């Protein structure tokens, strides 16, 4: 009898947990602008981290300059695309 009660309870809990909801929650669809803003923040964060690690002595000057130039070029491209999208 205890096994049957446990099995029924298991089925009820399984159904409660995984039964599809009738009201679906709609998520906001990220636009290209949202993606670019998030990417810009990430690139700026990477630039801050790179600068900190260079000051801490983890990067030689040549590597630091190359990484910084690459990240700054990426940031400039992202910011210019954000400006274009915000004008529209």
C-alpha positions in Angstrom: 0.0 0.0 0.0 2.9 2.4 0.8 4.5 1.6 -2.5 1.3 2.5 -4.4 0.9 5.7 -2.5 4.5 6.7 -3.2 4.0 5.9 -6.9 0.9 8.0 -7.1 2.7 10.8 -5.3 5.6 10.5 -7.7 3.3 10.7 -10.7 1.5 13.7 -9.3 4.7 15.6 -8.5 6.1 14.7 -12.0 2.9 16.0 -13.7 2.9 19.2 -11.5 6.5 19.9 -12.3 6.6 19.2 -16.0 3.0 19.9 -17.2 2.9 22.6 -19.8 1.5 25.9 -18.6 -1.6 27.3 -20.4 -0.3 30.8 -20.0 3.0 31.1 -21.8 5.4 33.8 -20.7 6.5 35.8 -23.6 10.1 37.0 -23.4 11.2 40.2 -24.9 13.0 39.6 -28.2 16.4 41.3 -28.2 17.0 43.6 -31.1 20.2 44.2 -32.9 20.6 47.4 -30.8 20.2 45.5 -27.6 22.9 43.0 -28.7 25.3 45.9 -29.7 24.8 47.7 -26.4 25.6 44.5 -24.5 28.6 43.8 -26.7 29.9 47.4 -26.3 29.7 47.0 -22.5 31.6 43.8 -22.8 34.4 45.3 -25.0 34.7 48.3 -22.6 35.0 45.8 -19.7 37.7 43.9 -21.6 39.6 47.1 -22.2 39.5 48.0 -18.5 40.7 44.5 -17.6 43.5 44.7 -20.2 44.7 48.0 -18.8 44.6 46.7 -15.3 46.6 43.6 -16.2 49.1 45.6 -18.1 49.7 47.8 -15.1 50.0 44.7 -13.0 52.8 43.5 -15.3 51.0 40.6 -16.8 51.3 41.9 -20.4 54.4 43.0 -22.2 54.1 46.4 -24.0 53.9 44.9 -27.5 51.1 42.5 -26.6 49.2 45.1 -24.7 49.4 47.6 -27.6 48.2 44.9 -30.1 45.3 43.8 -27.9 44.3 47.4 -27.1 44.3 48.4 -30.7 42.1 45.4 -31.6 39.6 46.1 -28.8 39.5 49.8 -29.6 38.8 49.1 -33.3 36.0 46.7 -32.3 34.6 49.3 -29.9 34.7 52.0 -32.6 32.9 49.7 -35.1 30.2 48.8 -32.5 29.7 52.4 -31.4 29.4 53.6 -35.0 26.8 50.9 -35.7 24.9 51.8 -32.6 24.8 55.5 -33.8 23.4 54.4 -37.1 20.7 52.3 -35.5 19.7 55.0 -33.0 19.2 57.5 -35.8 16.7 55.3 -37.6 
